[in-house]
Amino acid sequence: MDLTRRQFIKFITISTTSLTAFFHPIYSYATTWKKHAFNARTLTQSYRALFSTTEFITTSKILLQLPEPINNPNRLPLTVKVKNLNVENIYIFVRDNPQPLAAIFTIPTKTLPHISTQIKVNKSTELIVIVKSADKLYKASRTINVAGLNCG
């Protein structure tokens, strides 16, 4: 296949444009990475990196579903449902983990705020979920009791 100069330039232009369009969302996501919050060693440091405060409104509108008892702390299934709030973000923290911030979820508008994920916990601790809604921060927490693992 012989390419003319014009066809070659057209091919290069289309290829470059396609690659730029493909990598732009990845670059955009990387620039919004909350590095300081994920690398924080304490819960308070993580809160301040994300919210600049440690004051939250405790609510019963955030429902946390966890299995009981928890036999495998390496894979803890967690479901978070939020009722009657216009949710922007859902943040999951595990108090006694070396890096307390476990996950951040951005919820698009007009979407049901219902997430299911799996997290890892080191030991029996407190699970904290913060929901950002209309520039207010709501909190729900639950104690996680990890059952002792037996060999054999």
N, C-alpha and C positions, 0 to 999 in steps of 0.2 A: 504494500500500500504506500503510494507516494503522497506525501503531504506537501501542500504548497505552503509558502511562508504565511499566507493569510490564515489558512486552516490551523497551522501550528500555533500561531498567536491566539486564535480563538480558543483552541484547546487549552492552552496554558491559562488564559484568563478565566475560563469556566472552572477549571480545576482549582485554581487559587481561591476563587470566590466560594466554591463549595467547601473547601477545607476551612476557610475562615469562618463561614457560617456554622460549620460543625463544631469547631473548637471554641467559639465565643461563649456558648452557655457553660462549658466546663470552666473557662476562665472566670466568668461571672460568679459561678458558685464558689470557686476558690477564693475570690476576693471577699466573700461574705462569711468565710469560715471564722468561727468564734474561738480562735486558738487560745486566748488567755483564759476563757471560761472552761474549756475542756482540759487545759493543763493545770488548772488550779488544784492545790493539794487539800484545801479545806472547803467546806460548804459555804462559809461566809465569803471567802475569796471568789468563789464561783458566782455567788449571788451578786456581788459587787461588780464583777466583770460584765455580767449580763444586764443587771437592772439598776445598779447604783443605789440599791437599798436592800434592807433585809426585812422590811415590813410588808406583810401580805394579808389579804382578806381571807379568812378561813370560811369555806363554804361547803355545803353538802351537795352542790350541783355537779361536783366532780366525782364520778364513780370509778373506783379501782377494783378490778377483778383479778385475783391471784389464786392459784391452787393452794389447798390446805391438805395435808402438810407439804412443805417444800422439801423434797428429797434430793433434788439436783440443783445446787446453787449456781452451777455453770450455765444452766439454760432455764431461766425462770420466765415462763410465759406471763405476760402482763397485758391487760386490756384496760384502756382509759376511755370513758364516755363522759361527755359534758352535756348537761341539759340547760337549755334556755340562755345560753351566752353566745355572743357573736365572737367566736374564738379566732384569734390571729395565730398564736403559737401555743404549743404544749411542750413543757420542759420536764424531763424526768431526772431526778437526783436520787442517789443512794448514799446516805449519810456517811457510813464507815468505809466506803470504797476508797482506794488510794487517789482516784480522780472522781469526785462525787457526781459530776455531770455525766449522765449516761446517754441522753439523747435529746435532740431538739427536733420538733416537727412543726413545719409551717402549714397551716390549714388555709386553703384558698377560700375566698368568700363564697357563700351559698353552698358550702360543703358541710356534711354532717361531721362534727368533731368526735370521731370514733377511731381510735388507733389500736392496733394489736402489734406487739413486738416481743422480743425476748431480750432479757438483760442478764448480766452476771453479777452476783453478789458474793462478797467474801465470807460473810458470817451473818448471824442474826443482827438486824439493823433496822433503820427506819427508811421507808420509801416515801419520797416527797414528789408531788406533781404540782407544778406551777402552771397556771393558764393565764395567758395575756389576752385581755378582751377590753376593747375600747380604752386603751391606755391605763387599765387597772390590772392588778396582779392578784389572782385568786389562788388559794393553796388548799391542797388536801394531802393527808399523809396516812400512812398505815405501817404498823410494825410488821416486819418480816421475821418469822421464826424458822430458822433452818434446822431441820431434823438431823440428828447425828447419823453419819453414814457408817454402816457396819460392813466389815469385810466378811464375805462368805455367807 
